[in-house]
Amino acid sequence: METLLDVISVKTREDYTLELTFENGEKRIFDMKPFFDKKPFVKLLNSPLFFKASVQYGTVVWPGNIDIAPETLWVLSVPGLT
């Protein structure tokens, strides 16, 4: 079983990607665009709300009780930002 890694920092980017740092020190890029046609993420598209992302409980959250599972962030992100 793969170890679940917490997100320890997030930075939003203008292209709707997230710069993530995980607890193992790895920095990765996660593209949010494929999620914008799904609830509740549709609320983040073309909204200043997207840029209010923060880290709570080891994952990325937004105001309005929107969050995304840390395992999704890990599996679907790509290495980047050395």
N, C-alpha and C positions, 0 to 999 in steps of 0.2 A: 504494500500500500504506500502510495506517495505521501510524503509529508506536506501538510498544508502550510503554506507560507503566508504570513501577514504582510499587508502593504504598510509601509511606514511613512511614505510621503507620496504626494501626487501634485503634479503641475499640469494645468490645462493648456492646450495650445490652440491657436486660431483655426487650425485644420481639423478640429474636433478629435484630436488624439490626446491621450493622457500619457505624461511621462511619469512612470511609476518606479519607486524604489521598494524592493522587498526586504524582509528582515535578514536575508542571507547576503545583502549588499548588492544584489544584482539589479541593474537598471534596465527597464524594458519599456516599450512603446505599445500602447493599446489603442486600436482604432474604434471609436464609438459609433461611427457612421452606420455600420450594418444594424445597429440596435435601435435606430431612431424610428423605425416603423413598428416597433413593439412597445406595448404599455409596460412600464410607466415612462420609458425613455423618450417617447414622442414629445413630452413636455420640454425636453432639453434642447431640441433642435431650434436653431435661430432664436435662442433665448439667452439673456444674460445669466439665467439660472445655471447653464452648463459650466460657466466659469467660477461658480461658487462651490465647486467640488472640494471636499476635505476628506481626511482619514479619520474614521472612528471604528473602533472594535476590529481593527485589522483589515478593513476594506474601504473602498471609496463610496462616499455618500454625498447626496445633494439635499438641499432643503426640500421639504414636502414628502419626507419619508421615502426617498428614492435611493436605492443602493444596488450594488452589483456584487455578486459572489466573488470572493478572492480567488477561488479556484478557476473561475471563468477568466478573470484578469490574467492569471498566470498562464493558463493553457493557450489562450488566444492572443497573447502579446508576443512581441518579437524582441530579441535582444537589441539593445541600442544604448547610446549615451555612455560611453566608457568612462 
